[in-house]
Amino acid sequence: MKLSARNMLKGTVVDVVKGATTAHVRLDIGGATITASITNEAVDELGLKAGQKAAAVIKSSDVIIAVD
């Protein structure tokens, strides 16, 4: 995977809380937690679940979750 973003924080998904249209994904990055708000559709497409390895990709004010 190649991205133009320079900041990628690898970690483990702590939990995924779905709402009506968006979900909050909490990622443990080694003692700190990052929360990203992404669509429910993205959660389903990525198959995000607690315990899964993932990364927070940060560019400007957006946080994007990426998985290999």
C-alpha positions, 0 to 999 in steps of 0.5 A: 500500500502506498499513501501520500500521507506521512503519518501512520500510527500502527496499532490494534483496534480496541473497539468499533461502535456503529451509529446510524451512518458512522462508526467510531473506531478506537485504536490502541497505538501502544499506550495511547488511543486514537479514535477515528470517525468513519462510515459504517460501510468502510467498517464493513468493507475493511472488516474492522473488529476488536483485536485486529491490527490496523493503522491510523493514517493522518493527513491534515485534519483527517484520520483514515484507518488502513489495514493490510 
